[in-house]
Amino acid sequence: MAEAENLSLNQAALRFLERGAGLSERRAKLDTIGSGLDEFIGGWTKKQAESVLGSTRDFERIDSEFWK
């Protein structure tokens, strides 16, 4: 698939994962997979935004031992 569609192996793998998860049909209807949350953009108060960003801060840390 990667060679036939001139894709990287990562792009081809993502396409297979999308198909397996049933997202390929949905993607055709949407500009992006994440556009389903567009109605919430700009809908948070400052306090709510700070709460969400604070609770996801741990995901920004890189485990350097894992990447050795």
mmCIF file as Biopython writes it, N, C-alpha, C and O atoms, coordinates in Angstrom:
data_model
#
loop_
_atom_site.group_PDB
_atom_site.id
_atom_site.type_symbol
_atom_site.label_atom_id
_atom_site.label_alt_id
_atom_site.label_comp_id
_atom_site.label_asym_id
_atom_site.label_entity_id
_atom_site.label_seq_id
_atom_site.pdbx_PDB_ins_code
_atom_site.Cartn_x
_atom_site.Cartn_y
_atom_site.Cartn_z
_atom_site.occupancy
_atom_site.B_iso_or_equiv
_atom_site.auth_seq_id
_atom_site.auth_asym_id
_atom_site.pdbx_PDB_model_num
ATOM 1   N N  . MET A ? 1  ? 0.823   -1.182 0.000  1.0 0.0 1  A 1 
ATOM 2   C CA . MET A ? 1  ? 0.000   0.000  0.000  1.0 0.0 1  A 1 
ATOM 3   C C  . MET A ? 1  ? 0.874   1.255  0.000  1.0 0.0 1  A 1 
ATOM 4   O O  . MET A ? 1  ? 0.617   2.202  -0.744 1.0 0.0 1  A 1 
ATOM 5   N N  . ALA A ? 2  ? 1.902   1.249  0.838  1.0 0.0 2  A 1 
ATOM 6   C CA . ALA A ? 2  ? 2.777   2.419  0.930  1.0 0.0 2  A 1 
ATOM 7   C C  . ALA A ? 2  ? 3.389   2.745  -0.426 1.0 0.0 2  A 1 
ATOM 8   O O  . ALA A ? 2  ? 3.382   3.897  -0.860 1.0 0.0 2  A 1 
ATOM 9   N N  . GLU A ? 3  ? 3.908   1.743  -1.078 1.0 0.0 3  A 1 
ATOM 10  C CA . GLU A ? 3  ? 4.539   1.963  -2.376 1.0 0.0 3  A 1 
ATOM 11  C C  . GLU A ? 3  ? 3.507   2.342  -3.437 1.0 0.0 3  A 1 
ATOM 12  O O  . GLU A ? 3  ? 3.735   3.255  -4.231 1.0 0.0 3  A 1 
ATOM 13  N N  . ALA A ? 4  ? 2.398   1.656  -3.448 1.0 0.0 4  A 1 
ATOM 14  C CA . ALA A ? 4  ? 1.374   1.908  -4.463 1.0 0.0 4  A 1 
ATOM 15  C C  . ALA A ? 4  ? 0.785   3.312  -4.368 1.0 0.0 4  A 1 
ATOM 16  O O  . ALA A ? 4  ? 0.436   3.913  -5.384 1.0 0.0 4  A 1 
ATOM 17  N N  . GLU A ? 5  ? 0.674   3.837  -3.141 1.0 0.0 5  A 1 
ATOM 18  C CA . GLU A ? 5  ? 0.071   5.153  -2.945 1.0 0.0 5  A 1 
ATOM 19  C C  . GLU A ? 5  ? 1.112   6.222  -2.607 1.0 0.0 5  A 1 
ATOM 20  O O  . GLU A ? 5  ? 0.767   7.333  -2.206 1.0 0.0 5  A 1 
ATOM 21  N N  . ASN A ? 6  ? 2.386   5.870  -2.775 1.0 0.0 6  A 1 
ATOM 22  C CA . ASN A ? 6  ? 3.485   6.798  -2.505 1.0 0.0 6  A 1 
ATOM 23  C C  . ASN A ? 6  ? 3.395   7.392  -1.099 1.0 0.0 6  A 1 
ATOM 24  O O  . ASN A ? 6  ? 3.478   8.606  -0.915 1.0 0.0 6  A 1 
ATOM 25  N N  . LEU A ? 7  ? 3.221   6.507  -0.110 1.0 0.0 7  A 1 
ATOM 26  C CA . LEU A ? 7  ? 3.113   6.903  1.289  1.0 0.0 7  A 1 
ATOM 27  C C  . LEU A ? 7  ? 4.315   6.383  2.057  1.0 0.0 7  A 1 
ATOM 28  O O  . LEU A ? 7  ? 4.975   5.432  1.637  1.0 0.0 7  A 1 
ATOM 29  N N  . SER A ? 8  ? 4.590   7.019  3.186  1.0 0.0 8  A 1 
ATOM 30  C CA . SER A ? 8  ? 5.597   6.450  4.080  1.0 0.0 8  A 1 
ATOM 31  C C  . SER A ? 8  ? 4.972   5.219  4.749  1.0 0.0 8  A 1 
ATOM 32  O O  . SER A ? 8  ? 3.755   5.038  4.721  1.0 0.0 8  A 1 
ATOM 33  N N  . LEU A ? 9  ? 5.806   4.389  5.339  1.0 0.0 9  A 1 
ATOM 34  C CA . LEU A ? 9  ? 5.272   3.221  6.052  1.0 0.0 9  A 1 
ATOM 35  C C  . LEU A ? 9  ? 4.394   3.661  7.218  1.0 0.0 9  A 1 
ATOM 36  O O  . LEU A ? 9  ? 3.384   3.019  7.507  1.0 0.0 9  A 1 
ATOM 37  N N  . ASN A ? 10 ? 4.769   4.753  7.892  1.0 0.0 10 A 1 
ATOM 38  C CA . ASN A ? 10 ? 3.954   5.262  8.996  1.0 0.0 10 A 1 
ATOM 39  C C  . ASN A ? 10 ? 2.583   5.712  8.502  1.0 0.0 10 A 1 
ATOM 40  O O  . ASN A ? 10 ? 1.570   5.417  9.136  1.0 0.0 10 A 1 
ATOM 41  N N  . GLN A ? 11 ? 2.543   6.424  7.375  1.0 0.0 11 A 1 
ATOM 42  C CA . GLN A ? 11 ? 1.261   6.862  6.823  1.0 0.0 11 A 1 
ATOM 43  C C  . GLN A ? 11 ? 0.393   5.675  6.439  1.0 0.0 11 A 1 
ATOM 44  O O  . GLN A ? 11 ? -0.814  5.680  6.680  1.0 0.0 11 A 1 
ATOM 45  N N  . ALA A ? 12 ? 0.997   4.668  5.847  1.0 0.0 12 A 1 
ATOM 46  C CA . ALA A ? 12 ? 0.243   3.468  5.470  1.0 0.0 12 A 1 
ATOM 47  C C  . ALA A ? 12 ? -0.294  2.768  6.719  1.0 0.0 12 A 1 
ATOM 48  O O  . ALA A ? 12 ? -1.445  2.332  6.741  1.0 0.0 12 A 1 
ATOM 49  N N  . ALA A ? 13 ? 0.529   2.661  7.747  1.0 0.0 13 A 1 
ATOM 50  C CA . ALA A ? 13 ? 0.086   2.025  8.992  1.0 0.0 13 A 1 
ATOM 51  C C  . ALA A ? 13 ? -1.090  2.787  9.592  1.0 0.0 13 A 1 
ATOM 52  O O  . ALA A ? 13 ? -2.046  2.180  10.073 1.0 0.0 13 A 1 
ATOM 53  N N  . LEU A ? 14 ? -1.019  4.109  9.564  1.0 0.0 14 A 1 
ATOM 54  C CA . LEU A ? 14 ? -2.129  4.916  10.088 1.0 0.0 14 A 1 
ATOM 55  C C  . LEU A ? 14 ? -3.405  4.694  9.291  1.0 0.0 14 A 1 
ATOM 56  O O  . LEU A ? 14 ? -4.493  4.649  9.865  1.0 0.0 14 A 1 
ATOM 57  N N  . ARG A ? 15 ? -3.284  4.555  7.980  1.0 0.0 15 A 1 
ATOM 58  C CA . ARG A ? 15 ? -4.471  4.284  7.148  1.0 0.0 15 A 1 
ATOM 59  C C  . ARG A ? 15 ? -5.094  2.944  7.520  1.0 0.0 15 A 1 
ATOM 60  O O  . ARG A ? 15 ? -6.316  2.831  7.618  1.0 0.0 15 A 1 
ATOM 61  N N  . PHE A ? 16 ? -4.244  1.913  7.732  1.0 0.0 16 A 1 
ATOM 62  C CA . PHE A ? 16 ? -4.769  0.612  8.140  1.0 0.0 16 A 1 
ATOM 63  C C  . PHE A ? 16 ? -5.450  0.692  9.502  1.0 0.0 16 A 1 
ATOM 64  O O  . PHE A ? 16 ? -6.498  0.082  9.714  1.0 0.0 16 A 1 
ATOM 65  N N  . LEU A ? 17 ? -4.852  1.449  10.430 1.0 0.0 17 A 1 
ATOM 66  C CA . LEU A ? 17 ? -5.464  1.611  11.748 1.0 0.0 17 A 1 
ATOM 67  C C  . LEU A ? 17 ? -6.799  2.348  11.647 1.0 0.0 17 A 1 
ATOM 68  O O  . LEU A ? 17 ? -7.762  1.975  12.318 1.0 0.0 17 A 1 
ATOM 69  N N  . GLU A ? 18 ? -6.866  3.383  10.820 1.0 0.0 18 A 1 
ATOM 70  C CA . GLU A ? 18 ? -8.124  4.103  10.621 1.0 0.0 18 A 1 
ATOM 71  C C  . GLU A ? 18 ? -9.202  3.176  10.071 1.0 0.0 18 A 1 
ATOM 72  O O  . GLU A ? 18 ? -10.343 3.191  10.533 1.0 0.0 18 A 1 
ATOM 73  N N  . ARG A ? 19 ? -8.832  2.373  9.085  1.0 0.0 19 A 1 
ATOM 74  C CA . ARG A ? 19 ? -9.806  1.430  8.506  1.0 0.0 19 A 1 
ATOM 75  C C  . ARG A ? 19 ? -10.282 0.444  9.562  1.0 0.0 19 A 1 
ATOM 76  O O  . ARG A ? 19 ? -11.480 0.189  9.693  1.0 0.0 19 A 1 
ATOM 77  N N  . GLY A ? 20 ? -9.336  -0.109 10.314 1.0 0.0 20 A 1 
ATOM 78  C CA . GLY A ? 20 ? -9.685  -1.094 11.339 1.0 0.0 20 A 1 
ATOM 79  C C  . GLY A ? 20 ? -10.580 -0.517 12.421 1.0 0.0 20 A 1 
ATOM 80  O O  . GLY A ? 20 ? -11.423 -1.219 12.980 1.0 0.0 20 A 1 
ATOM 81  N N  . ALA A ? 21 ? -10.395 0.765  12.717 1.0 0.0 21 A 1 
ATOM 82  C CA . ALA A ? 21 ? -11.200 1.424  13.746 1.0 0.0 21 A 1 
ATOM 83  C C  . ALA A ? 21 ? -12.493 1.999  13.184 1.0 0.0 21 A 1 
ATOM 84  O O  . ALA A ? 21 ? -13.297 2.570  13.921 1.0 0.0 21 A 1 
ATOM 85  N N  . GLY A ? 22 ? -12.694 1.846  11.871 1.0 0.0 22 A 1 
ATOM 86  C CA . GLY A ? 22 ? -13.902 2.368  11.252 1.0 0.0 22 A 1 
ATOM 87  C C  . GLY A ? 22 ? -13.886 3.873  11.051 1.0 0.0 22 A 1 
ATOM 88  O O  . GLY A ? 22 ? -14.940 4.490  10.896 1.0 0.0 22 A 1 
ATOM 89  N N  . LEU A ? 23 ? -12.696 4.471  11.051 1.0 0.0 23 A 1 
ATOM 90  C CA . LEU A ? 23 ? -12.601 5.920  10.919 1.0 0.0 23 A 1 
ATOM 91  C C  . LEU A ? 23 ? -12.441 6.383  9.479  1.0 0.0 23 A 1 
ATOM 92  O O  . LEU A ? 23 ? -12.625 7.567  9.198  1.0 0.0 23 A 1 
ATOM 93  N N  . SER A ? 24 ? -12.104 5.490  8.563  1.0 0.0 24 A 1 
ATOM 94  C CA . SER A ? 24 ? -11.861 5.922  7.188  1.0 0.0 24 A 1 
ATOM 95  C C  . SER A ? 24 ? -13.139 6.449  6.542  1.0 0.0 24 A 1 
ATOM 96  O O  . SER A ? 24 ? -13.085 7.414  5.780  1.0 0.0 24 A 1 
ATOM 97  N N  . GLU A ? 25 ? -14.283 5.837  6.829  1.0 0.0 25 A 1 
ATOM 98  C CA . GLU A ? 25 ? -15.544 6.326  6.273  1.0 0.0 25 A 1 
ATOM 99  C C  . GLU A ? 25 ? -15.902 7.662  6.907  1.0 0.0 25 A 1 
ATOM 100 O O  . GLU A ? 25 ? -16.372 8.576  6.229  1.0 0.0 25 A 1 
ATOM 101 N N  . ARG A ? 26 ? -15.680 7.766  8.195  1.0 0.0 26 A 1 
ATOM 102 C CA . ARG A ? 26 ? -15.996 9.000  8.913  1.0 0.0 26 A 1 
ATOM 103 C C  . ARG A ? 26 ? -15.102 10.132 8.440  1.0 0.0 26 A 1 
ATOM 104 O O  . ARG A ? 26 ? -15.561 11.265 8.300  1.0 0.0 26 A 1 
ATOM 105 N N  . ARG A ? 27 ? -13.839 9.842  8.192  1.0 0.0 27 A 1 
ATOM 106 C CA . ARG A ? 27 ? -12.889 10.874 7.764  1.0 0.0 27 A 1 
ATOM 107 C C  . ARG A ? 27 ? -13.328 11.498 6.444  1.0 0.0 27 A 1 
ATOM 108 O O  . ARG A ? 27 ? -13.148 12.697 6.229  1.0 0.0 27 A 1 
ATOM 109 N N  . ALA A ? 28 ? -13.897 10.693 5.570  1.0 0.0 28 A 1 
ATOM 110 C CA . ALA A ? 28 ? -14.348 11.220 4.277  1.0 0.0 28 A 1 
ATOM 111 C C  . ALA A ? 28 ? -15.422 12.286 4.472  1.0 0.0 28 A 1 
ATOM 112 O O  . ALA A ? 28 ? -15.574 13.173 3.632  1.0 0.0 28 A 1 
ATOM 113 N N  . LYS A ? 29 ? -16.165 12.206 5.571  1.0 0.0 29 A 1 
ATOM 114 C CA . LYS A ? 29 ? -17.232 13.162 5.832  1.0 0.0 29 A 1 
ATOM 115 C C  . LYS A ? 29 ? -16.730 14.401 6.574  1.0 0.0 29 A 1 
ATOM 116 O O  . LYS A ? 29 ? -17.395 15.437 6.575  1.0 0.0 29 A 1 
ATOM 117 N N  . LEU A ? 30 ? -15.585 14.299 7.193  1.0 0.0 30 A 1 
ATOM 118 C CA . LEU A ? 30 ? -15.061 15.386 8.018  1.0 0.0 30 A 1 
ATOM 119 C C  . LEU A ? 30 ? -13.791 15.955 7.409  1.0 0.0 30 A 1 
ATOM 120 O O  . LEU A ? 30 ? -13.088 15.269 6.667  1.0 0.0 30 A 1 
ATOM 121 N N  . ASP A ? 31 ? -13.502 17.202 7.722  1.0 0.0 31 A 1 
ATOM 122 C CA . ASP A ? 31 ? -12.236 17.793 7.280  1.0 0.0 31 A 1 
ATOM 123 C C  . ASP A ? 31 ? -11.069 17.120 7.982  1.0 0.0 31 A 1 
ATOM 124 O O  . ASP A ? 31 ? -10.043 16.840 7.363  1.0 0.0 31 A 1 
ATOM 125 N N  . THR A ? 32 ? -11.225 16.862 9.268  1.0 0.0 32 A 1 
ATOM 126 C CA . THR A ? 32 ? -10.219 16.154 10.058 1.0 0.0 32 A 1 
ATOM 127 C C  . THR A ? 32 ? -10.938 15.276 11.063 1.0 0.0 32 A 1 
ATOM 128 O O  . THR A ? 32 ? -12.121 15.474 11.339 1.0 0.0 32 A 1 
ATOM 129 N N  . ILE A ? 33 ? -10.229 14.314 11.602 1.0 0.0 33 A 1 
ATOM 130 C CA . ILE A ? 33 ? -10.839 13.426 12.589 1.0 0.0 33 A 1 
ATOM 131 C C  . ILE A ? 33 ? -11.318 14.216 13.802 1.0 0.0 33 A 1 
ATOM 132 O O  . ILE A ? 33 ? -12.368 13.910 14.367 1.0 0.0 33 A 1 
ATOM 133 N N  . GLY A ? 34 ? -10.549 15.237 14.208 1.0 0.0 34 A 1 
ATOM 134 C CA . GLY A ? 34 ? -10.880 15.993 15.411 1.0 0.0 34 A 1 
ATOM 135 C C  . GLY A ? 34 ? -11.934 17.064 15.245 1.0 0.0 34 A 1 
ATOM 136 O O  . GLY A ? 34 ? -12.229 17.761 16.215 1.0 0.0 34 A 1 
ATOM 137 N N  . SER A ? 35 ? -12.522 17.237 14.069 1.0 0.0 35 A 1 
ATOM 138 C CA . SER A ? 35 ? -13.488 18.315 13.890 1.0 0.0 35 A 1 
ATOM 139 C C  . SER A ? 35 ? -14.790 18.073 14.648 1.0 0.0 35 A 1 
ATOM 140 O O  . SER A ? 35 ? -15.618 18.977 14.756 1.0 0.0 35 A 1 
ATOM 141 N N  . GLY A ? 36 ? -14.977 16.879 15.166 1.0 0.0 36 A 1 
ATOM 142 C CA . GLY A ? 36 ? -16.164 16.594 15.958 1.0 0.0 36 A 1 
ATOM 143 C C  . GLY A ? 36 ? -16.224 17.388 17.251 1.0 0.0 36 A 1 
ATOM 144 O O  . GLY A ? 36 ? -17.282 17.482 17.873 1.0 0.0 36 A 1 
ATOM 145 N N  . LEU A ? 37 ? -15.102 17.959 17.659 1.0 0.0 37 A 1 
ATOM 146 C CA . LEU A ? 37 ? -15.065 18.767 18.873 1.0 0.0 37 A 1 
ATOM 147 C C  . LEU A ? 37 ? -15.117 20.262 18.583 1.0 0.0 37 A 1 
ATOM 148 O O  . LEU A ? 37 ? -15.003 21.075 19.501 1.0 0.0 37 A 1 
ATOM 149 N N  . ASP A ? 38 ? -15.285 20.629 17.330 1.0 0.0 38 A 1 
ATOM 150 C CA . ASP A ? 38 ? -15.261 22.039 16.950 1.0 0.0 38 A 1 
ATOM 151 C C  . ASP A ? 38 ? -16.283 22.884 17.712 1.0 0.0 38 A 1 
ATOM 152 O O  . ASP A ? 38 ? -16.034 24.056 17.991 1.0 0.0 38 A 1 
ATOM 153 N N  . GLU A ? 39 ? -17.420 22.296 18.044 1.0 0.0 39 A 1 
ATOM 154 C CA . GLU A ? 39 ? -18.451 23.069 18.739 1.0 0.0 39 A 1 
ATOM 155 C C  . GLU A ? 39 ? -17.991 23.534 20.122 1.0 0.0 39 A 1 
ATOM 156 O O  . GLU A ? 39 ? -18.569 24.462 20.688 1.0 0.0 39 A 1 
ATOM 157 N N  . PHE A ? 40 ? -16.952 22.894 20.668 1.0 0.0 40 A 1 
ATOM 158 C CA . PHE A ? 40 ? -16.476 23.259 21.997 1.0 0.0 40 A 1 
ATOM 159 C C  . PHE A ? 40 ? -15.351 24.286 21.970 1.0 0.0 40 A 1 
ATOM 160 O O  . PHE A ? 40 ? -14.960 24.793 23.021 1.0 0.0 40 A 1 
ATOM 161 N N  . ILE A ? 41 ? -14.829 24.598 20.801 1.0 0.0 41 A 1 
ATOM 162 C CA . ILE A ? 41 ? -13.727 25.549 20.705 1.0 0.0 41 A 1 
ATOM 163 C C  . ILE A ? 41 ? -14.210 26.915 21.160 1.0 0.0 41 A 1 
ATOM 164 O O  . ILE A ? 41 ? -15.227 27.424 20.689 1.0 0.0 41 A 1 
ATOM 165 N N  . GLY A ? 42 ? -13.470 27.489 22.072 1.0 0.0 42 A 1 
ATOM 166 C CA . GLY A ? 42 ? -13.818 28.804 22.585 1.0 0.0 42 A 1 
ATOM 167 C C  . GLY A ? 42 ? -14.953 28.777 23.594 1.0 0.0 42 A 1 
ATOM 168 O O  . GLY A ? 42 ? -15.413 29.832 24.031 1.0 0.0 42 A 1 
ATOM 169 N N  . GLY A ? 43 ? -15.411 27.589 23.972 1.0 0.0 43 A 1 
ATOM 170 C CA . GLY A ? 43 ? -16.545 27.478 24.880 1.0 0.0 43 A 1 
ATOM 171 C C  . GLY A ? 43 ? -16.181 27.362 26.347 1.0 0.0 43 A 1 
ATOM 172 O O  . GLY A ? 43 ? -17.070 27.351 27.198 1.0 0.0 43 A 1 
ATOM 173 N N  . TRP A ? 44 ? -14.896 27.276 26.668 1.0 0.0 44 A 1 
ATOM 174 C CA . TRP A ? 44 ? -14.482 27.136 28.055 1.0 0.0 44 A 1 
ATOM 175 C C  . TRP A ? 44 ? -14.242 28.494 28.686 1.0 0.0 44 A 1 
ATOM 176 O O  . TRP A ? 44 ? -13.826 29.447 28.027 1.0 0.0 44 A 1 
ATOM 177 N N  . THR A ? 45 ? -14.512 28.557 29.960 1.0 0.0 45 A 1 
ATOM 178 C CA . THR A ? 45 ? -14.112 29.745 30.710 1.0 0.0 45 A 1 
ATOM 179 C C  . THR A ? 45 ? -12.613 29.640 30.959 1.0 0.0 45 A 1 
ATOM 180 O O  . THR A ? 45 ? -12.018 28.581 30.756 1.0 0.0 45 A 1 
ATOM 181 N N  . LYS A ? 46 ? -12.009 30.724 31.394 1.0 0.0 46 A 1 
ATOM 182 C CA . LYS A ? 46 ? -10.576 30.708 31.682 1.0 0.0 46 A 1 
ATOM 183 C C  . LYS A ? 46 ? -10.263 29.664 32.763 1.0 0.0 46 A 1 
ATOM 184 O O  . LYS A ? 46 ? -9.262  28.952 32.675 1.0 0.0 46 A 1 
ATOM 185 N N  . LYS A ? 47 ? -11.114 29.582 33.763 1.0 0.0 47 A 1 
ATOM 186 C CA . LYS A ? 47 ? -10.912 28.622 34.849 1.0 0.0 47 A 1 
ATOM 187 C C  . LYS A ? 47 ? -10.975 27.179 34.334 1.0 0.0 47 A 1 
ATOM 188 O O  . LYS A ? 47 ? -10.166 26.341 34.731 1.0 0.0 47 A 1 
ATOM 189 N N  . GLN A ? 48 ? -11.934 26.894 33.453 1.0 0.0 48 A 1 
ATOM 190 C CA . GLN A ? 48 ? -12.057 25.546 32.886 1.0 0.0 48 A 1 
ATOM 191 C C  . GLN A ? 48 ? -10.836 25.201 32.036 1.0 0.0 48 A 1 
ATOM 192 O O  . GLN A ? 48 ? -10.314 24.089 32.117 1.0 0.0 48 A 1 
ATOM 193 N N  . ALA A ? 49 ? -10.382 26.154 31.222 1.0 0.0 49 A 1 
ATOM 194 C CA . ALA A ? 49 ? -9.210  25.921 30.381 1.0 0.0 49 A 1 
ATOM 195 C C  . ALA A ? 49 ? -7.978  25.642 31.234 1.0 0.0 49 A 1 
ATOM 196 O O  . ALA A ? 49 ? -7.210  24.728 30.934 1.0 0.0 49 A 1 
ATOM 197 N N  . GLU A ? 50 ? -7.784  26.419 32.290 1.0 0.0 50 A 1 
ATOM 198 C CA . GLU A ? 50 ? -6.643  26.205 33.188 1.0 0.0 50 A 1 
ATOM 199 C C  . GLU A ? 50 ? -6.729  24.839 33.847 1.0 0.0 50 A 1 
ATOM 200 O O  . GLU A ? 50 ? -5.710  24.173 34.033 1.0 0.0 50 A 1 
ATOM 201 N N  . SER A ? 51 ? -7.924  24.421 34.198 1.0 0.0 51 A 1 
ATOM 202 C CA . SER A ? 51 ? -8.115  23.113 34.826 1.0 0.0 51 A 1 
ATOM 203 C C  . SER A ? 51 ? -7.724  21.984 33.881 1.0 0.0 51 A 1 
ATOM 204 O O  . SER A ? 51 ? -7.015  21.058 34.275 1.0 0.0 51 A 1 
ATOM 205 N N  . VAL A ? 52 ? -8.186  22.061 32.632 1.0 0.0 52 A 1 
ATOM 206 C CA . VAL A ? 52 ? -7.866  21.025 31.650 1.0 0.0 52 A 1 
ATOM 207 C C  . VAL A ? 52 ? -6.367  21.008 31.365 1.0 0.0 52 A 1 
ATOM 208 O O  . VAL A ? 52 ? -5.744  19.947 31.370 1.0 0.0 52 A 1 
ATOM 209 N N  . LEU A ? 53 ? -5.789  22.178 31.117 1.0 0.0 53 A 1 
ATOM 210 C CA . LEU A ? 53 ? -4.360  22.239 30.821 1.0 0.0 53 A 1 
ATOM 211 C C  . LEU A ? 53 ? -3.535  21.763 32.009 1.0 0.0 53 A 1 
ATOM 212 O O  . LEU A ? 53 ? -2.509  21.107 31.829 1.0 0.0 53 A 1 
ATOM 213 N N  . GLY A ? 54 ? -3.967  22.084 33.203 1.0 0.0 54 A 1 
ATOM 214 C CA . GLY A ? 54 ? -3.256  21.625 34.398 1.0 0.0 54 A 1 
ATOM 215 C C  . GLY A ? 54 ? -3.319  20.115 34.557 1.0 0.0 54 A 1 
ATOM 216 O O  . GLY A ? 54 ? -2.342  19.490 34.970 1.0 0.0 54 A 1 
ATOM 217 N N  . SER A ? 55 ? -4.465  19.529 34.231 1.0 0.0 55 A 1 
ATOM 218 C CA . SER A ? 55 ? -4.618  18.080 34.415 1.0 0.0 55 A 1 
ATOM 219 C C  . SER A ? 55 ? -3.915  17.275 33.323 1.0 0.0 55 A 1 
ATOM 220 O O  . SER A ? 55 ? -3.704  16.074 33.491 1.0 0.0 55 A 1 
ATOM 221 N N  . THR A ? 56 ? -3.552  17.902 32.222 1.0 0.0 56 A 1 
ATOM 222 C CA . THR A ? 56 ? -2.853  17.180 31.157 1.0 0.0 56 A 1 
ATOM 223 C C  . THR A ? 56 ? -1.360  17.502 31.109 1.0 0.0 56 A 1 
ATOM 224 O O  . THR A ? 56 ? -0.654  17.024 30.221 1.0 0.0 56 A 1 
ATOM 225 N N  . ARG A ? 57 ? -0.884  18.291 32.038 1.0 0.0 57 A 1 
ATOM 226 C CA . ARG A ? 57 ? 0.518   18.705 32.050 1.0 0.0 57 A 1 
ATOM 227 C C  . ARG A ? 57 ? 1.477   17.510 32.121 1.0 0.0 57 A 1 
ATOM 228 O O  . ARG A ? 57 ? 2.564   17.554 31.546 1.0 0.0 57 A 1 
ATOM 229 N N  . ASP A ? 58 ? 1.081   16.454 32.819 1.0 0.0 58 A 1 
ATOM 230 C CA . ASP A ? 58 ? 1.944   15.266 32.937 1.0 0.0 58 A 1 
ATOM 231 C C  . ASP A ? 58 ? 2.250   14.641 31.576 1.0 0.0 58 A 1 
ATOM 232 O O  . ASP A ? 58 ? 3.289   14.002 31.413 1.0 0.0 58 A 1 
ATOM 233 N N  . PHE A ? 59 ? 1.362   14.817 30.603 1.0 0.0 59 A 1 
ATOM 234 C CA . PHE A ? 59 ? 1.568   14.233 29.285 1.0 0.0 59 A 1 
ATOM 235 C C  . PHE A ? 59 ? 2.647   14.960 28.490 1.0 0.0 59 A 1 
ATOM 236 O O  . PHE A ? 59 ? 3.084   14.471 27.448 1.0 0.0 59 A 1 
ATOM 237 N N  . GLU A ? 60 ? 3.077   16.112 28.969 1.0 0.0 60 A 1 
ATOM 238 C CA . GLU A ? 60 ? 4.106   16.885 28.279 1.0 0.0 60 A 1 
ATOM 239 C C  . GLU A ? 60 ? 5.519   16.445 28.664 1.0 0.0 60 A 1 
ATOM 240 O O  . GLU A ? 60 ? 6.491   16.823 28.010 1.0 0.0 60 A 1 
ATOM 241 N N  . ARG A ? 61 ? 5.628   15.650 29.720 1.0 0.0 61 A 1 
ATOM 242 C CA . ARG A ? 61 ? 6.936   15.173 30.161 1.0 0.0 61 A 1 
ATOM 243 C C  . ARG A ? 61 ? 7.405   14.024 29.284 1.0 0.0 61 A 1 
ATOM 244 O O  . ARG A ? 61 ? 6.629   13.143 28.914 1.0 0.0 61 A 1 
ATOM 245 N N  . ILE A ? 62 ? 8.678   14.053 28.962 1.0 0.0 62 A 1 
ATOM 246 C CA . ILE A ? 62 ? 9.277   13.004 28.141 1.0 0.0 62 A 1 
ATOM 247 C C  . ILE A ? 62 ? 10.075  12.068 29.046 1.0 0.0 62 A 1 
ATOM 248 O O  . ILE A ? 62 ? 10.907  12.514 29.836 1.0 0.0 62 A 1 
ATOM 249 N N  . ASP A ? 63 ? 9.816   10.791 28.923 1.0 0.0 63 A 1 
ATOM 250 C CA . ASP A ? 63 ? 10.559  9.778  29.672 1.0 0.0 63 A 1 
ATOM 251 C C  . ASP A ? 63 ? 11.820  9.449  28.868 1.0 0.0 63 A 1 
ATOM 252 O O  . ASP A ? 63 ? 11.797  8.605  27.972 1.0 0.0 63 A 1 
ATOM 253 N N  . SER A ? 64 ? 12.914  10.128 29.202 1.0 0.0 64 A 1 
ATOM 254 C CA . SER A ? 64 ? 14.144  9.966  28.423 1.0 0.0 64 A 1 
ATOM 255 C C  . SER A ? 64 ? 14.690  8.541  28.494 1.0 0.0 64 A 1 
ATOM 256 O O  . SER A ? 64 ? 15.360  8.106  27.557 1.0 0.0 64 A 1 
ATOM 257 N N  . GLU A ? 65 ? 14.429  7.804  29.569 1.0 0.0 65 A 1 
ATOM 258 C CA . GLU A ? 65 ? 14.867  6.414  29.676 1.0 0.0 65 A 1 
ATOM 259 C C  . GLU A ? 65 ? 14.184  5.543  28.624 1.0 0.0 65 A 1 
ATOM 260 O O  . GLU A ? 65 ? 14.790  4.615  28.088 1.0 0.0 65 A 1 
ATOM 261 N N  . PHE A ? 66 ? 12.937  5.845  28.336 1.0 0.0 66 A 1 
ATOM 262 C CA . PHE A ? 66 ? 12.173  5.077  27.356 1.0 0.0 66 A 1 
ATOM 263 C C  . PHE A ? 66 ? 12.762  5.238  25.953 1.0 0.0 66 A 1 
ATOM 264 O O  . PHE A ? 66 ? 12.705  4.298  25.160 1.0 0.0 66 A 1 
ATOM 265 N N  . TRP A ? 67 ? 13.323  6.400  25.626 1.0 0.0 67 A 1 
ATOM 266 C CA . TRP A ? 67 ? 13.776  6.686  24.284 1.0 0.0 67 A 1 
ATOM 267 C C  . TRP A ? 67 ? 15.243  6.374  24.063 1.0 0.0 67 A 1 
ATOM 268 O O  . TRP A ? 67 ? 15.796  6.741  23.027 1.0 0.0 67 A 1 
ATOM 269 N N  . LYS A ? 68 ? 15.889  5.706  25.010 1.0 0.0 68 A 1 
ATOM 270 C CA . LYS A ? 68 ? 17.303  5.340  24.835 1.0 0.0 68 A 1 
ATOM 271 C C  . LYS A ? 68 ? 17.419  4.104  23.984 1.0 0.0 68 A 1 
ATOM 272 O O  . LYS A ? 68 ? 18.527  3.637  23.722 1.0 0.0 68 A 1 
#
